[in-house]
Amino acid sequence: MSTVDLTGQVALVTGGAGGIGSAVARRLTKLGARVAVLDLDAAGAQRIASEVGGIAIAGDVTDPETMPAVVAQVEKELGRLDVVHLNAGIGGGQAGIDDALNVDRYRKLVGVNVDHVVYGLCAAVPALRRQGGGKIVITASLAGIAAMPADPLYTLTKHAVVGYARAAGKAVAKDNITVTALCPGFVDTLLLGGAKEEFAAAGFPLLTPDDIAEALQTVLGEGAPGEAWIMQPGGQASVYQFRGVPGAGGKVPPDVVLGSH
């Protein structure tokens, strides 16, 4: 595990009221950071913020106005922003493979797992630029690298997040901003729901939120722009190697934004 000193720095954690988010808020505080805890659960955010000596912010991360307002509040109250953990996430909760698709639930899934990441990164980058750089870690999943047939829609959102982190990481590296994706296996949080008993019955090991907080510390210390880091029970966080991906003959493509067609 990397040695990381965040003394004097400020961190923002989304989905910080429980699970991975609360464990990360505690870890970042131990590393010296002042932490802003954002969650839709206002009481939960306040509980964790009070515990770590940070600030609590209640907000809906699917609303495009939330993340810019949150970043502005963090800068106003804590003076700066250096580390952002875009962690809020939900499960698919449906197959998404036939005409039984529940569109409202699908839109909520995409709103939390994908839109929030885009809104959060776009709001955070200008603040990090003002500090001369910083770190953004996005909670993805092994489902962002490999298919998870039990939840195709969740797989879709996490593949999107990993791709976004890989591309955005390269795009903002010139600003001394490091964007990485953290892709854990199954973690013992409320996201598992009733499946936790099935894992236990099968003797399948689960990661703990503290495992992910430790992995995040490693990523903060060692992560390079655009990397995806994986974490499995009993192992250490490590960089995932994307093999066999077609390249461009070593050439760097033009810095253009593609339009629709």
Secondary structure by P-SEA (a helix, b strand, c coil): ccccccccbbbbbcccccaaaaaaaaaaaaaccbbbbbccaaaaaaaaaaaacbbbbbccccccccaaaaaaaaaaacccccbbbccccccccccccccccaaaaaaaaaaaccaaaaaaaaacaaaaaaaccbbbbbbccccccccccccaaaaaaaaaaaaaaaaaaaaaccccbbbbbbbbccccccccccaaaaaaaacbbbbcaaaaaaaaaaaaaccccbbbbbbcccccbbbbbbccccccccccccccccccc
